[in-house]
Amino acid sequence: MLVAFQLYPTLLPSTIHSDHNVTIYNAASSQKSLGNMLTIVVIGSPLLAGYFIFLYKTFYGVVKLDDTSY
């Protein structure tokens, strides 16, 4: 944790020249990319939650062992 505080705002220091460091400012995405990802997350998260609820309700219950079980 101390290394992160020491290097701030640099994420990846360059061994060639300090002009080639990756900082938090030049590593950030554009506003359009962030907006697109937000749209995907807003649509996809409820779909995934519904799918997992469907799976849980489908496979919920006690496994019954009989002659055809492994």
All heavy atoms as a GROMACS GRO file, in nm:
protein
  548
    1MET      N    1   0.081  -0.118   0.000
    1MET     CA    2   0.000   0.000   0.000
    1MET      C    3   0.086   0.126   0.000
    1MET      O    4   0.051   0.224  -0.063
    1MET     CB    5  -0.093  -0.005   0.121
    1MET     CG    6  -0.210   0.083   0.110
    1MET     SD    7  -0.314   0.030  -0.025
    1MET     CE    8  -0.462   0.103   0.019
    2LEU      N    9   0.196   0.119   0.071
    2LEU     CA   10   0.285   0.235   0.075
    2LEU      C   11   0.345   0.265  -0.062
    2LEU      O   12   0.369   0.380  -0.096
    2LEU     CB   13   0.395   0.214   0.178
    2LEU     CG   14   0.351   0.216   0.324
    2LEU    CD1   15   0.466   0.180   0.416
    2LEU    CD2   16   0.295   0.352   0.361
    3VAL      N   17   0.369   0.160  -0.141
    3VAL     CA   18   0.425   0.179  -0.274
    3VAL      C   19   0.326   0.255  -0.362
    3VAL      O   20   0.365   0.342  -0.439
    3VAL     CB   21   0.462   0.043  -0.338
    3VAL    CG1   22   0.507   0.059  -0.480
    3VAL    CG2   23   0.570  -0.026  -0.255
    4ALA      N   24   0.198   0.223  -0.350
    4ALA     CA   25   0.097   0.293  -0.430
    4ALA      C   26   0.092   0.441  -0.393
    4ALA      O   27   0.080   0.526  -0.481
    4ALA     CB   28  -0.040   0.228  -0.408
    5PHE      N   29   0.102   0.472  -0.265
    5PHE     CA   30   0.103   0.613  -0.223
    5PHE      C   31   0.228   0.683  -0.272
    5PHE      O   32   0.225   0.800  -0.308
    5PHE     CB   33   0.092   0.625  -0.072
    5PHE     CG   34  -0.044   0.593  -0.019
    5PHE    CD1   35  -0.062   0.493   0.074
    5PHE    CD2   36  -0.156   0.664  -0.062
    5PHE    CE1   37  -0.187   0.464   0.123
    5PHE    CE2   38  -0.281   0.636  -0.014
    5PHE     CZ   39  -0.297   0.535   0.080
    6GLN      N   40   0.338   0.612  -0.273
    6GLN     CA   41   0.465   0.671  -0.316
    6GLN      C   42   0.466   0.698  -0.467
    6GLN      O   43   0.520   0.798  -0.512
    6GLN     CB   44   0.580   0.578  -0.279
    6GLN     CG   45   0.716   0.632  -0.316
    6GLN     CD   46   0.826   0.532  -0.279
    6GLN    OE1   47   0.799   0.424  -0.230
    6GLN    NE2   48   0.949   0.569  -0.305
    7LEU      N   49   0.407   0.608  -0.546
    7LEU     CA   50   0.409   0.621  -0.691
    7LEU      C   51   0.299   0.711  -0.747
    7LEU      O   52   0.304   0.748  -0.863
    7LEU     CB   53   0.397   0.483  -0.757
    7LEU     CG   54   0.518   0.393  -0.746
    7LEU    CD1   55   0.486   0.258  -0.807
    7LEU    CD2   56   0.639   0.455  -0.813
    8TYR      N   57   0.197   0.743  -0.667
    8TYR     CA   58   0.082   0.821  -0.715
    8TYR      C   59   0.130   0.948  -0.784
    8TYR      O   60   0.216   1.015  -0.733
    8TYR     CB   61  -0.010   0.856  -0.599
    8TYR     CG   62  -0.130   0.936  -0.641
    8TYR    CD1   63  -0.240   0.872  -0.692
    8TYR    CD2   64  -0.132   1.075  -0.631
    8TYR    CE1   65  -0.351   0.945  -0.733
    8TYR    CE2   66  -0.242   1.148  -0.672
    8TYR     CZ   67  -0.351   1.082  -0.722
    8TYR     OH   68  -0.460   1.153  -0.762
    9PRO      N   69   0.081   0.983  -0.901
    9PRO     CA   70  -0.027   0.928  -0.983
    9PRO      C   71   0.020   0.827  -1.086
    9PRO      O   72  -0.053   0.793  -1.177
    9PRO     CB   73  -0.083   1.052  -1.050
    9PRO     CG   74   0.036   1.138  -1.074
    9PRO     CD   75   0.124   1.113  -0.952
   10THR      N   76   0.143   0.777  -1.075
   10THR     CA   77   0.196   0.682  -1.172
   10THR      C   78   0.145   0.541  -1.141
   10THR      O   79   0.154   0.494  -1.028
   10THR     CB   80   0.350   0.682  -1.168
   10THR    OG1   81   0.396   0.814  -1.193
   10THR    CG2   82   0.407   0.588  -1.270
   11LEU      N   83   0.090   0.476  -1.243
   11LEU     CA   84   0.046   0.337  -1.228
   11LEU      C   85   0.158   0.240  -1.265
   11LEU      O   86   0.182   0.143  -1.195
   11LEU     CB   87  -0.077   0.310  -1.315
   11LEU     CG   88  -0.202   0.389  -1.283
   11LEU    CD1   89  -0.310   0.362  -1.386
   11LEU    CD2   90  -0.251   0.356  -1.145
   12LEU      N   91   0.223   0.265  -1.379
   12LEU     CA   92   0.333   0.182  -1.426
   12LEU      C   93   0.451   0.272  -1.462
   12LEU      O   94   0.446   0.342  -1.563
   12LEU     CB   95   0.291   0.101  -1.549
   12LEU     CG   96   0.181  -0.001  -1.529
   12LEU    CD1   97   0.136  -0.056  -1.664
   12LEU    CD2   98   0.229  -0.113  -1.441
   13PRO      N   99   0.557   0.269  -1.383
   13PRO     CA  100   0.673   0.351  -1.417
   13PRO      C  101   0.751   0.290  -1.534
   13PRO      O  102   0.761   0.169  -1.548
   13PRO     CB  103   0.755   0.351  -1.289
   13PRO     CG  104   0.710   0.234  -1.212
   13PRO     CD  105   0.570   0.204  -1.254
   14SER      N  106   0.804   0.378  -1.617
   14SER     CA  107   0.882   0.334  -1.733
   14SER      C  108   1.029   0.324  -1.695
   14SER      O  109   1.082   0.405  -1.620
   14SER     CB  110   0.864   0.434  -1.846
   14SER     OG  111   0.950   0.402  -1.953
   15THR      N  112   1.095   0.223  -1.751
   15THR     CA  113   1.238   0.210  -1.729
   15THR      C  114   1.319   0.285  -1.834
   15THR      O  115   1.438   0.304  -1.818
   15THR     CB  116   1.281   0.061  -1.732
   15THR    OG1  117   1.241   0.005  -1.857
   15THR    CG2  118   1.216  -0.015  -1.619
   16ILE      N  119   1.252   0.328  -1.943
   16ILE     CA  120   1.320   0.397  -2.051
   16ILE      C  121   1.331   0.547  -2.022
   16ILE      O  122   1.439   0.603  -2.020
   16ILE     CB  123   1.246   0.375  -2.185
   16ILE    CG1  124   1.243   0.227  -2.218
   16ILE    CG2  125   1.312   0.454  -2.297
   16ILE    CD1  126   1.153   0.191  -2.334
   17HIS      N  127   1.217   0.610  -2.000
   17HIS     CA  128   1.214   0.754  -1.976
   17HIS      C  129   1.087   0.788  -1.900
   17HIS      O  130   0.983   0.724  -1.919
   17HIS     CB  131   1.219   0.830  -2.110
   17HIS     CG  132   1.248   0.976  -2.094
   17HIS    ND1  133   1.148   1.068  -2.079
   17HIS    CD2  134   1.365   1.044  -2.089
   17HIS    CE1  135   1.202   1.189  -2.067
   17HIS    NE2  136   1.335   1.175  -2.072
   18SER      N  137   1.092   0.888  -1.817
   18SER     CA  138   0.975   0.921  -1.735
   18SER      C  139   0.859   0.976  -1.817
   18SER      O  140   0.745   0.980  -1.769
   18SER     CB  141   1.013   1.022  -1.627
   18SER     OG  142   1.058   1.142  -1.686
   19ASP      N  143   0.883   1.017  -1.942
   19ASP     CA  144   0.773   1.061  -2.027
   19ASP      C  145   0.683   0.946  -2.070
   19ASP      O  146   0.569   0.968  -2.114
   19ASP     CB  147   0.826   1.130  -2.154
   19ASP     CG  148   0.890   1.264  -2.124
   19ASP    OD1  149   0.862   1.320  -2.015
   19ASP    OD2  150   0.967   1.314  -2.208
   20HIS      N  151   0.730   0.823  -2.057
   20HIS     CA  152   0.654   0.705  -2.099
   20HIS      C  153   0.582   0.636  -1.983
   20HIS      O  154   0.530   0.527  -2.000
   20HIS     CB  155   0.747   0.606  -2.168
   20HIS     CG  156   0.818   0.662  -2.288
   20HIS    ND1  157   0.751   0.697  -2.403
   20HIS    CD2  158   0.949   0.690  -2.309
   20HIS    CE1  159   0.838   0.743  -2.491
   20HIS    NE2  160   0.959   0.742  -2.436
   21ASN      N  161   0.577   0.698  -1.867
   21ASN     CA  162   0.504   0.642  -1.754
   21ASN      C  163   0.355   0.637  -1.785
   21ASN      O  164   0.301   0.724  -1.853
   21ASN     CB  165   0.525   0.727  -1.629
   21ASN     CG  166   0.664   0.714  -1.573
   21ASN    OD1  167   0.738   0.621  -1.605
   21ASN    ND2  168   0.701   0.809  -1.488
   22VAL      N  169   0.289   0.535  -1.731
   22VAL     CA  170   0.143   0.528  -1.740
   22VAL      C  171   0.088   0.586  -1.611
   22VAL      O  172   0.111   0.534  -1.503
   22VAL     CB  173   0.095   0.383  -1.760
   22VAL    CG1  174  -0.057   0.376  -1.761
   22VAL    CG2  175   0.152   0.324  -1.886
   23THR      N  176   0.016   0.697  -1.624
   23THR     CA  177  -0.041   0.763  -1.507
   23THR      C  178  -0.192   0.742  -1.504
   23THR      O  179  -0.251   0.689  -1.599
   23THR     CB  180  -0.012   0.914  -1.510
   23THR    OG1  181  -0.080   0.970  -1.622
   23THR    CG2  182   0.137   0.942  -1.519
   24ILE      N  183  -0.254   0.784  -1.395
   24ILE     CA  184  -0.400   0.770  -1.386
   24ILE      C  185  -0.470   0.860  -1.487
   24ILE      O  186  -0.584   0.835  -1.524
   24ILE     CB  187  -0.451   0.798  -1.244
   24ILE    CG1  188  -0.416   0.940  -1.200
   24ILE    CG2  189  -0.398   0.697  -1.146
   24ILE    CD1  190  -0.480   0.982  -1.071
   25TYR      N  191  -0.402   0.962  -1.534
   25TYR     CA  192  -0.464   1.056  -1.626
   25TYR      C  193  -0.459   1.005  -1.770
   25TYR      O  194  -0.557   1.018  -1.844
   25TYR     CB  195  -0.396   1.193  -1.617
   25TYR     CG  196  -0.396   1.244  -1.475
   25TYR    CD1  197  -0.278   1.251  -1.403
   25TYR    CD2  198  -0.514   1.282  -1.413
   25TYR    CE1  199  -0.278   1.296  -1.272
   25TYR    CE2  200  -0.515   1.327  -1.283
   25TYR     CZ  201  -0.396   1.334  -1.212
   25TYR     OH  202  -0.397   1.378  -1.084
   26ASN      N  203  -0.347   0.947  -1.814
   26ASN     CA  204  -0.341   0.899  -1.951
   26ASN      C  205  -0.389   0.754  -1.964
   26ASN      O  206  -0.394   0.700  -2.073
   26ASN     CB  207  -0.201   0.915  -2.012
   26ASN     CG  208  -0.094   0.838  -1.940
   26ASN    OD1  209  -0.122   0.754  -1.856
   26ASN    ND2  210   0.032   0.867  -1.972
   27ALA      N  211  -0.428   0.690  -1.855
   27ALA     CA  212  -0.483   0.554  -1.860
   27ALA      C  213  -0.636   0.554  -1.856
   27ALA      O  214  -0.698   0.450  -1.874
   27ALA     CB  215  -0.430   0.471  -1.745
   28ALA      N  216  -0.696   0.669  -1.834
   28ALA     CA  217  -0.841   0.677  -1.821
   28ALA      C  218  -0.909   0.665  -1.957
   28ALA      O  219  -0.855   0.706  -2.059
   28ALA     CB  220  -0.881   0.809  -1.756
   29SER      N  221  -1.030   0.610  -1.958
   29SER     CA  222  -1.109   0.598  -2.081
   29SER      C  223  -1.182   0.728  -2.108
   29SER      O  224  -1.199   0.812  -2.020
   29SER     CB  225  -1.212   0.487  -2.067
   29SER     OG  226  -1.150   0.362  -2.064
   30SER      N  227  -1.232   0.740  -2.230
   30SER     CA  228  -1.308   0.859  -2.266
   30SER      C  229  -1.448   0.851  -2.205
   30SER      O  230  -1.494   0.744  -2.164
   30SER     CB  231  -1.318   0.870  -2.418
   30SER     OG  232  -1.398   0.767  -2.470
   31GLN      N  233  -1.515   0.964  -2.202
   31GLN     CA  234  -1.651   0.969  -2.147
   31GLN      C  235  -1.747   0.883  -2.230
   31GLN      O  236  -1.838   0.821  -2.176
   31GLN     CB  237  -1.700   1.113  -2.142
   31GLN     CG  238  -1.629   1.198  -2.039
   31GLN     CD  239  -1.654   1.148  -1.898
   31GLN    OE1  240  -1.765   1.108  -1.864
   31GLN    NE2  241  -1.550   1.148  -1.817
   32LYS      N  242  -1.727   0.876  -2.361
   32LYS     CA  243  -1.814   0.795  -2.447
   32LYS      C  244  -1.798   0.646  -2.414
   32LYS      O  245  -1.896   0.573  -2.405
   32LYS     CB  246  -1.784   0.821  -2.594
   32LYS     CG  247  -1.876   0.747  -2.686
   32LYS     CD  248  -1.871   0.804  -2.825
   32LYS     CE  249  -1.961   0.728  -2.918
   32LYS     NZ  250  -2.096   0.772  -2.920
   33SER      N  251  -1.674   0.601  -2.395
   33SER     CA  252  -1.651   0.461  -2.360
   33SER      C  253  -1.712   0.427  -2.224
   33SER      O  254  -1.773   0.320  -2.207
   33SER     CB  255  -1.501   0.433  -2.354
   33SER     OG  256  -1.443   0.450  -2.480
   34LEU      N  257  -1.696   0.516  -2.128
   34LEU     CA  258  -1.754   0.492  -1.996
   34LEU      C  259  -1.907   0.490  -2.003
   34LEU      O  260  -1.971   0.408  -1.935
   34LEU     CB  261  -1.706   0.598  -1.898
   34LEU     CG  262  -1.556   0.595  -1.865
   34LEU    CD1  263  -1.519   0.714  -1.779
   34LEU    CD2  264  -1.518   0.466  -1.798
   35GLY      N  265  -1.965   0.576  -2.086
   35GLY     CA  266  -2.111   0.575  -2.103
   35GLY      C  267  -2.160   0.447  -2.168
   35GLY      O  268  -2.264   0.393  -2.128
   36ASN      N  269  -2.088   0.400  -2.268
   36ASN     CA  270  -2.125   0.273  -2.333
   36ASN      C  271  -2.118   0.157  -2.236
   36ASN      O  272  -2.208   0.072  -2.232
   36ASN     CB  273  -2.035   0.246  -2.453
   36ASN     CG  274  -2.060   0.340  -2.568
   36ASN    OD1  275  -2.164   0.403  -2.576
   36ASN    ND2  276  -1.963   0.351  -2.657
   37MET      N  277  -2.014   0.152  -2.156
   37MET     CA  278  -2.000   0.043  -2.059
   37MET      C  279  -2.109   0.051  -1.952
   37MET      O  280  -2.160  -0.052  -1.907
   37MET     CB  281  -1.862   0.046  -1.995
   37MET     CG  282  -1.752   0.002  -2.088
   37MET     SD  283  -1.780  -0.160  -2.165
   37MET     CE  284  -1.784  -0.264  -2.022
   38LEU      N  285  -2.145   0.172  -1.912
   38LEU     CA  286  -2.253   0.186  -1.814
   38LEU      C  287  -2.384   0.133  -1.870
   38LEU      O  288  -2.459   0.064  -1.800
   38LEU     CB  289  -2.267   0.333  -1.773
   38LEU     CG  290  -2.378   0.364  -1.673
   38LEU    CD1  291  -2.352   0.294  -1.541
   38LEU    CD2  292  -2.391   0.513  -1.654
   39THR      N  293  -2.411   0.161  -1.996
   39THR     CA  294  -2.533   0.110  -2.060
   39THR      C  295  -2.532  -0.043  -2.063
   39THR      O  296  -2.634  -0.106  -2.032
   39THR     CB  297  -2.544   0.165  -2.204
   39THR    OG1  298  -2.540   0.307  -2.199
   39THR    CG2  299  -2.670   0.118  -2.271
   40ILE      N  300  -2.420  -0.102  -2.097
   40ILE     CA  301  -2.409  -0.248  -2.101
   40ILE      C  302  -2.429  -0.308  -1.962
   40ILE      O  303  -2.500  -0.409  -1.946
   40ILE     CB  304  -2.274  -0.289  -2.161
   40ILE    CG1  305  -2.271  -0.252  -2.310
   40ILE    CG2  306  -2.246  -0.437  -2.140
   40ILE    CD1  307  -2.135  -0.264  -2.374
   41VAL      N  308  -2.372  -0.245  -1.861
   41VAL     CA  309  -2.386  -0.297  -1.725
   41VAL      C  310  -2.530  -0.284  -1.675
   41VAL      O  311  -2.583  -0.376  -1.611
   41VAL     CB  312  -2.287  -0.224  -1.630
   41VAL    CG1  313  -2.318  -0.252  -1.486
   41VAL    CG2  314  -2.145  -0.266  -1.662
   42VAL      N  315  -2.594  -0.171  -1.706
   42VAL     CA  316  -2.732  -0.150  -1.661
   42VAL      C  317  -2.826  -0.252  -1.724
   42VAL      O  318  -2.919  -0.300  -1.661
   42VAL     CB  319  -2.777  -0.005  -1.692
   42VAL    CG1  320  -2.926   0.013  -1.679
   42VAL    CG2  321  -2.705   0.091  -1.599
   43ILE      N  322  -2.802  -0.288  -1.848
   43ILE     CA  323  -2.886  -0.388  -1.916
   43ILE      C  324  -2.846  -0.530  -1.875
   43ILE      O  325  -2.931  -0.616  -1.852
   43ILE     CB  326  -2.877  -0.370  -2.069
   43ILE    CG1  327  -2.940  -0.237  -2.110
   43ILE    CG2  328  -2.945  -0.486  -2.142
   43ILE    CD1  329  -2.917  -0.200  -2.254
   44GLY      N  330  -2.716  -0.556  -1.866
   44GLY     CA  331  -2.669  -0.692  -1.843
   44GLY      C  332  -2.683  -0.743  -1.701
   44GLY      O  333  -2.706  -0.862  -1.679
   45SER      N  334  -2.669  -0.655  -1.602
   45SER     CA  335  -2.675  -0.700  -1.462
   45SER      C  336  -2.810  -0.760  -1.425
   45SER      O  337  -2.814  -0.868  -1.365
   45SER     CB  338  -2.640  -0.584  -1.368
   45SER     OG  339  -2.507  -0.546  -1.387
   46PRO      N  340  -2.922  -0.696  -1.458
   46PRO     CA  341  -3.050  -0.760  -1.426
   46PRO      C  342  -3.072  -0.891  -1.503
   46PRO      O  343  -3.134  -0.985  -1.451
   46PRO     CB  344  -3.155  -0.657  -1.468
   46PRO     CG  345  -3.083  -0.528  -1.470
   46PRO     CD  346  -2.943  -0.558  -1.506
   47LEU      N  347  -3.022  -0.898  -1.627
   47LEU     CA  348  -3.035  -1.023  -1.702
   47LEU      C  349  -2.957  -1.136  -1.634
   47LEU      O  350  -3.007  -1.248  -1.621
   47LEU     CB  351  -2.986  -1.004  -1.845
   47LEU     CG  352  -3.073  -0.917  -1.936
   47LEU    CD1  353  -3.004  -0.897  -2.070
   47LEU    CD2  354  -3.209  -0.981  -1.954
   48LEU      N  355  -2.836  -1.106  -1.591
   48LEU     CA  356  -2.757  -1.207  -1.521
   48LEU      C  357  -2.820  -1.247  -1.388
   48LEU      O  358  -2.823  -1.365  -1.353
   48LEU     CB  359  -2.615  -1.157  -1.497
   48LEU     CG  360  -2.520  -1.167  -1.615
   48LEU    CD1  361  -2.387  -1.102  -1.582
   48LEU    CD2  362  -2.499  -1.311  -1.654
   49ALA      N  363  -2.870  -1.148  -1.314
   49ALA     CA  364  -2.935  -1.179  -1.187
   49ALA      C  365  -3.057  -1.268  -1.209
   49ALA      O  366  -3.078  -1.366  -1.136
   49ALA     CB  367  -2.975  -1.050  -1.116
   50GLY      N  368  -3.136  -1.237  -1.311
   50GLY     CA  369  -3.252  -1.321  -1.342
   50GLY      C  370  -3.213  -1.461  -1.383
   50GLY      O  371  -3.278  -1.559  -1.344
   51TYR      N  372  -3.105  -1.472  -1.459
   51TYR     CA  373  -3.058  -1.604  -1.501
   51TYR      C  374  -3.011  -1.686  -1.382
   51TYR      O  375  -3.042  -1.806  -1.371
   51TYR     CB  376  -2.944  -1.587  -1.602
   51TYR     CG  377  -2.884  -1.717  -1.649
   51TYR    CD1  378  -2.958  -1.807  -1.725
   51TYR    CD2  379  -2.753  -1.751  -1.615
   51TYR    CE1  380  -2.903  -1.926  -1.768
   51TYR    CE2  381  -2.698  -1.870  -1.658
   51TYR     CZ  382  -2.772  -1.957  -1.733
   51TYR     OH  383  -2.717  -2.076  -1.775
   52PHE      N  384  -2.939  -1.623  -1.289
   52PHE     CA  385  -2.892  -1.697  -1.172
   52PHE      C  386  -3.008  -1.736  -1.080
   52PHE      O  387  -3.006  -1.844  -1.020
   52PHE     CB  388  -2.787  -1.617  -1.095
   52PHE     CG  389  -2.654  -1.613  -1.165
   52PHE    CD1  390  -2.590  -1.492  -1.184
   52PHE    CD2  391  -2.594  -1.727  -1.214
   52PHE    CE1  392  -2.468  -1.487  -1.248
   52PHE    CE2  393  -2.473  -1.724  -1.279
   52PHE     CZ  394  -2.409  -1.602  -1.296
   53ILE      N  395  -3.108  -1.652  -1.070
   53ILE     CA  396  -3.227  -1.688  -0.992
   53ILE      C  397  -3.299  -1.805  -1.059
   53ILE      O  398  -3.343  -1.900  -0.991
   53ILE     CB  399  -3.320  -1.565  -0.977
   53ILE    CG1  400  -3.256  -1.463  -0.885
   53ILE    CG2  401  -3.457  -1.606  -0.926
   53ILE    CD1  402  -3.325  -1.329  -0.881
   54PHE      N  403  -3.311  -1.802  -1.191
   54PHE     CA  404  -3.371  -1.914  -1.264
   54PHE      C  405  -3.294  -2.043  -1.239
   54PHE      O  406  -3.353  -2.149  -1.213
   54PHE     CB  407  -3.375  -1.881  -1.413
   54PHE     CG  408  -3.406  -2.000  -1.500
   54PHE    CD1  409  -3.534  -2.051  -1.506
   54PHE    CD2  410  -3.305  -2.061  -1.574
   54PHE    CE1  411  -3.562  -2.161  -1.586
   54PHE    CE2  412  -3.332  -2.170  -1.652
   54PHE     CZ  413  -3.461  -2.221  -1.659
   55LEU      N  414  -3.161  -2.038  -1.247
   55LEU     CA  415  -3.080  -2.157  -1.222
   55LEU      C  416  -3.097  -2.208  -1.080
   55LEU      O  417  -3.108  -2.329  -1.056
   55LEU     CB  418  -2.932  -2.127  -1.246
   55LEU     CG  419  -2.887  -2.114  -1.390
   55LEU    CD1  420  -2.739  -2.077  -1.395
   55LEU    CD2  421  -2.912  -2.242  -1.466
   56TYR      N  422  -3.100  -2.116  -0.983
   56TYR     CA  423  -3.116  -2.157  -0.844
   56TYR      C  424  -3.249  -2.227  -0.823
   56TYR      O  425  -3.256  -2.333  -0.761
   56TYR     CB  426  -3.104  -2.035  -0.753
   56TYR     CG  427  -3.121  -2.068  -0.608
   56TYR    CD1  428  -3.018  -2.127  -0.536
   56TYR    CD2  429  -3.241  -2.042  -0.542
   56TYR    CE1  430  -3.033  -2.159  -0.403
   56TYR    CE2  431  -3.258  -2.073  -0.409
   56TYR     CZ  432  -3.154  -2.132  -0.339
   56TYR     OH  433  -3.169  -2.164  -0.208
   57LYS      N  434  -3.356  -2.168  -0.876
   57LYS     CA  435  -3.488  -2.228  -0.858
   57LYS      C  436  -3.502  -2.360  -0.934
   57LYS      O  437  -3.574  -2.449  -0.892
   57LYS     CB  438  -3.597  -2.130  -0.902
   57LYS     CG  439  -3.612  -2.013  -0.808
   57LYS     CD  440  -3.725  -1.923  -0.851
   57LYS     CE  441  -3.736  -1.805  -0.760
   57LYS     NZ  442  -3.830  -1.825  -0.653
   58THR      N  443  -3.432  -2.372  -1.047
   58THR     CA  444  -3.439  -2.494  -1.126
   58THR      C  445  -3.368  -2.610  -1.056
   58THR      O  446  -3.420  -2.722  -1.052
   58THR     CB  447  -3.376  -2.472  -1.264
   58THR    OG1  448  -3.445  -2.367  -1.330
   58THR    CG2  449  -3.383  -2.599  -1.348
   59PHE      N  450  -3.252  -2.585  -1.000
   59PHE     CA  451  -3.171  -2.692  -0.943
   59PHE      C  452  -3.177  -2.700  -0.792
   59PHE      O  453  -3.102  -2.776  -0.731
   59PHE     CB  454  -3.026  -2.677  -0.988
   59PHE     CG  455  -3.010  -2.696  -1.136
   59PHE    CD1  456  -2.983  -2.587  -1.218
   59PHE    CD2  457  -3.023  -2.820  -1.194
   59PHE    CE1  458  -2.968  -2.603  -1.354
   59PHE    CE2  459  -3.010  -2.837  -1.330
   59PHE     CZ  460  -2.983  -2.729  -1.411
   60TYR      N  461  -3.267  -2.625  -0.728
   60TYR     CA  462  -3.281  -2.629  -0.584
   60TYR      C  463  -3.346  -2.760  -0.541
   60TYR      O  464  -3.437  -2.809  -0.606
   60TYR     CB  465  -3.366  -2.512  -0.535
   60TYR     CG  466  -3.390  -2.511  -0.386
   60TYR    CD1  467  -3.288  -2.474  -0.300
   60TYR    CD2  468  -3.512  -2.549  -0.334
   60TYR    CE1  469  -3.309  -2.473  -0.164
   60TYR    CE2  470  -3.534  -2.548  -0.197
   60TYR     CZ  471  -3.432  -2.510  -0.112
   60TYR     OH  472  -3.453  -2.510   0.023
   61GLY      N  473  -3.301  -2.815  -0.432
   61GLY     CA  474  -3.363  -2.936  -0.380
   61GLY      C  475  -3.260  -3.039  -0.341
   61GLY      O  476  -3.141  -3.025  -0.366
   62VAL      N  477  -3.308  -3.142  -0.280
   62VAL     CA  478  -3.223  -3.250  -0.232
   62VAL      C  479  -3.202  -3.350  -0.345
   62VAL      O  480  -3.295  -3.385  -0.418
   62VAL     CB  481  -3.289  -3.320  -0.112
   62VAL    CG1  482  -3.203  -3.434  -0.061
   62VAL    CG2  483  -3.313  -3.218  -0.001
   63VAL      N  484  -3.082  -3.399  -0.357
   63VAL     CA  485  -3.050  -3.500  -0.458
   63VAL      C  486  -3.100  -3.633  -0.405
   63VAL      O  487  -3.070  -3.672  -0.292
   63VAL     CB  488  -2.899  -3.505  -0.484
   63VAL    CG1  489  -2.866  -3.619  -0.580
   63VAL    CG2  490  -2.852  -3.373  -0.540
   64LYS      N  491  -3.176  -3.704  -0.485
   64LYS     CA  492  -3.228  -3.834  -0.444
   64LYS      C  493  -3.148  -3.944  -0.514
   64LYS      O  494  -3.134  -3.945  -0.635
   64LYS     CB  495  -3.376  -3.845  -0.481
   64LYS     CG  496  -3.460  -3.744  -0.407
   64LYS     CD  497  -3.606  -3.762  -0.434
   64LYS     CE  498  -3.692  -3.670  -0.353
   64LYS     NZ  499  -3.664  -3.532  -0.356
   65LEU      N  500  -3.093  -4.033  -0.435
   65LEU     CA  501  -3.015  -4.145  -0.488
   65LEU      C  502  -3.105  -4.266  -0.507
   65LEU      O  503  -3.180  -4.304  -0.418
   65LEU     CB  504  -2.900  -4.178  -0.394
   65LEU     CG  505  -2.795  -4.067  -0.374
   65LEU    CD1  506  -2.693  -4.110  -0.271
   65LEU    CD2  507  -2.729  -4.034  -0.503
   66ASP      N  508  -3.097  -4.327  -0.624
   66ASP     CA  509  -3.172  -4.448  -0.650
   66ASP      C  510  -3.083  -4.544  -0.729
   66ASP      O  511  -2.962  -4.526  -0.737
   66ASP     CB  512  -3.303  -4.418  -0.722
   66ASP     CG  513  -3.284  -4.343  -0.853
   66ASP    OD1  514  -3.167  -4.324  -0.893
   66ASP    OD2  515  -3.384  -4.304  -0.914
   67ASP      N  516  -3.140  -4.646  -0.790
   67ASP     CA  517  -3.062  -4.748  -0.860
   67ASP      C  518  -2.992  -4.693  -0.983
   67ASP      O  519  -2.890  -4.747  -1.027
   67ASP     CB  520  -3.153  -4.864  -0.901
   67ASP     CG  521  -3.206  -4.939  -0.778
   67ASP    OD1  522  -3.139  -4.933  -0.674
   67ASP    OD2  523  -3.314  -5.000  -0.791
   68THR      N  524  -3.042  -4.589  -1.045
   68THR     CA  525  -2.982  -4.535  -1.166
   68THR      C  526  -2.877  -4.426  -1.137
   68THR      O  527  -2.818  -4.372  -1.228
   68THR     CB  528  -3.091  -4.476  -1.258
   68THR    OG1  529  -3.158  -4.370  -1.190
   68THR    CG2  530  -3.189  -4.584  -1.300
   69SER      N  531  -2.855  -4.393  -1.008
   69SER     CA  532  -2.758  -4.291  -0.974
   69SER      C  533  -2.617  -4.346  -0.978
   69SER      O  534  -2.596  -4.468  -0.971
   69SER     CB  535  -2.786  -4.238  -0.834
   69SER     OG  536  -2.916  -4.185  -0.825
   70TYR      N  537  -2.521  -4.258  -0.987
   70TYR     CA  538  -2.381  -4.300  -0.986
   70TYR      C  539  -2.337  -4.332  -0.846
   70TYR      O  540  -2.371  -4.274  -0.752
   70TYR     CB  541  -2.291  -4.190  -1.042
   70TYR     CG  542  -2.304  -4.174  -1.190
   70TYR    CD1  543  -2.368  -4.064  -1.245
   70TYR    CD2  544  -2.251  -4.268  -1.275
   70TYR    CE1  545  -2.378  -4.047  -1.380
   70TYR    CE2  546  -2.262  -4.252  -1.412
   70TYR     CZ  547  -2.324  -4.142  -1.466
   70TYR     OH  548  -2.335  -4.127  -1.600
   0.00000   0.00000   0.00000
